[in-house]
Amino acid sequence: MAFQWRFPVLASLLIAALSLAPGVRAAEPQVPVLWDAKERLPKPDLSALPRLRFLTTTDFPPFNFLDGAGKLSGFHIDLARAICAELGIADKCQIQALPWRELEGALEKGEGEAIIAGIAATPQSRQTYAFSRSYLQFPARFITPKNKAFAEPVFDKLRSKRVGVIAGSAHERMLRDYFNTVQIVSFDGPEALYSDLKAGKIDAAFGDGMRFAFWLGGSDAAGCCRFAGGPYLAPEYLGTGMAIATRADNPALAEALDYALQEISMKGTFAEFYLRYFPVSFF
């Protein structure tokens, strides 16, 4: 999935202190909170809504997948049910899994009211869909061997260090633009990158925090490494994250979803789901 959102970044601030630059934020690892607690969204009245059917897929773990018993499960499934409960329409709530290629057509034909499957909110897709606000973003992170870990500010600490990154990726472009004093080592795939990191051939790796989190928590990493610095949210490189899509002519439903998503976040329900499916936090 590719997420796009562009706005200016002040390079001089990045050089002085990366964590202060607009568009890129560094913070201690935590459960992400993307909602302003001071903003209170109005509770919608959905009493006249006959049904809220979420459309999703079965092939995007841990967000949506079939478990060992063949039951539709995942982060998105739990989130959709929590949204319905928060809106007081649990009895009208349905979730249907379809092949990815059929989602847009099913929504257009009225076979569902919302898609919760990671459709990117781009200028192009906004011509087709109305979107909720983002409920999860994917920061860039550094990982290092445990004996080489570092904390913010990291710019000077990385000077002349060998940092691995996937060739041609948005993370490589971000690394070249934001950390121009490192020695960039490009890799064709993650396996070689992880192997060289474990072997000490590179000092750090830079890439997608979520994918790094799953590797760090898996058997292949064997406890070798950890996150260092960050996380870095840079929408102009990494996109705006995940949102729920509705029909373009139904922005009121998208706004209702915003209310439910904010309540779920403020009440701690989102944190519960996040830690359930991402035990190694990528924030």
FENJOGI-V32232 format. One record per run of one state. SS is the DSSP state (hx for helix, st for strand, lp for the rest). FROM is the first residue (numbers start at 1). TO is the last residue. If there is no record, write none. Layout:
# FENJOGI-V32232
ss->(SS,SS)
from->(FROM,FROM)
to->(TO,TO)
This chain:
# FENJOGI-V32232
ss->(lp,hx,lp,hx,lp,st,lp,st,lp,st,lp,st,lp,hx,lp,hx,st,lp,hx,lp,st,lp,hx,lp,st,lp,st,lp,st,hx,lp,hx,lp,st,lp,hx,lp,st,lp,hx,lp,st,hx,lp,st,lp,hx,lp,st,lp,st,lp,hx,lp,hx,lp)
from->(1,11,17,18,21,52,57,59,61,64,67,72,74,75,87,90,93,98,100,109,114,116,125,128,129,132,136,137,140,146,149,156,159,162,167,170,179,183,188,190,199,204,209,217,225,233,235,239,242,243,245,248,251,267,269,278)
to->(10,16,17,20,51,56,58,60,63,66,71,73,74,86,89,92,97,99,108,113,115,124,127,128,131,135,136,139,145,148,155,158,161,166,169,178,182,187,189,198,203,208,216,224,232,234,238,241,242,244,247,250,266,268,277,283)
